[in-house]
Amino acid sequence: MALTIGMLGRATHTKVETIRYYERIGLLSAPGRSGGNYRSYGEAELGRLSFIRRARQLGFSLDQVRALLELSDDRGRDCATVDALARGHLAEVERKIADLAALQRELAAMVDSCHGGTVGSCRIIEALGPTRSD
């Protein structure tokens, strides 16, 4: 099966520019070329790009994706490194969720403190701090 870059993009829901970028930074190897000098991709590239896309959807950084790809290329290796990488990423996600929950509580308190009136007496504006120097 030979896929053009457009076909590969559609199959993985990835923009052509993103595929080219992944090639430039080494996440995808340079593809073979067709007789008309078009990029030509196969099952291996489709699988690798699908792996990259899923990892990115889960919020792994490009460096983490690179590490995961290198680890996945060594099928006989112990998966402790993969586990440690995923656990570290999970901890970061949990930290971000906690930060967002705190932000939500603070914003909810600000909104709940608003009882109408004029901007000059607005509790939300007041909570944000001074807006002008008097």
N, C-alpha and C positions, 0 to 999 in steps of 0.2 A: 504494500500500500504506500503510495507516494502522496504526500500532502503538500500543497503550497502553503506559504505563510498565512494567507488569508483563511484557508481551510483549517489550519492548525489553530488560528485565533478563534474562529467560530466554534470549533470543537471544544475548546477550553475556556471560552468566554474571556479571552485575553486580547487586548488591542495589539495590533501589528507593531506599533512603536514599542510596546512593553516587551514583546518577544525579542525585538532587535536589541533592546537595552539588556535583557537577560543574556543575550549572546555576547554583547560587548563586555559585560562584567564577569563572564565566565560561568554563569549558572547553567547555561545551555551551550553545548559545543556548536561550533560553526557547522551548518548543515551542508550536505552535498548539494550539488547544482545539477539542474536538468540540462538537456541539450540547448534550451533557450536561455540558459544561465539564470534560471529562477531557483530560489531556495527550494530544496526538496527534503521533506521531513518524513519519518517513518513512525512505527509504533513506539520505539524507544523514546523518541523526542516527545511524542504525545503523552506517554506515561510520565516522563520527567517533568514536563510543563504542568501536567495535572497535579503532580506532587507539589511543585512550587506554588501553584495557585491555592491549593488547600492549606498549605502551611502559612501562606500570607493571609488567607481568610481567618485563620486562627490567631493572627497577630504576631507571628514570628517575624523578627527582623530579617533583612537580607543576609546579614552575617550568620544568624542562627539557621536560616534556610541552607546556606552554604555548608555549614557544619553538619546539618542533618543529611544533606545530599552525600557528603563525603562518608558519613557513617553508613548510610544505606547502601553505598557502593561496596562495602565490606560486609557481606551477608553473614559471615561466620563470626564476626566480632561480638563480644559481650555487649548487651544493650544498656549497661549501667550508665554510659556516657549520654545516650539518648534520653534515658530516664532523668538524669540530673539536669540536662538542658530543658526538658519539658517541665520538670518541677520548678526550676528557676523562673521559667516563663509564667507558670501558673501563679507563683508568688507575686510576680509583678502585676499580673492581671487582678489578683485579689487586692493588692495595694491600691490600684487605680479605682477599683470598685468602691473601696472604703473612702477614698478621697472624693469620689463622685457622690456617695451617700452623704458625706459631711457637707458638701456643697449644696446638695438638694435640701438638707435640713435648714441651712442658713438662708437660702433663697426663699423657702417656704415661710420661714419666720418673718422675713422682710415683707413678703406679699401679704401675709396675715396681719401685719401691723398697719397696713394701709386702710384708712377709713374714709377715703375720698377727700374732698376739699381742693385746695389749690396746690400747685407745685411748690409754692413757697412754704407750705406746711407739710409737704409729702414726707412720710416716714422712710420711704424707700430711698429717695434722694438724700435725705439726712443720713441714713445708714451708710451710704456710699462715701460720704465725706464731703469736705468743702469743694464747691464747684467754682468759686470765684474768690478773689481776695477783696476784702472790703477796706 
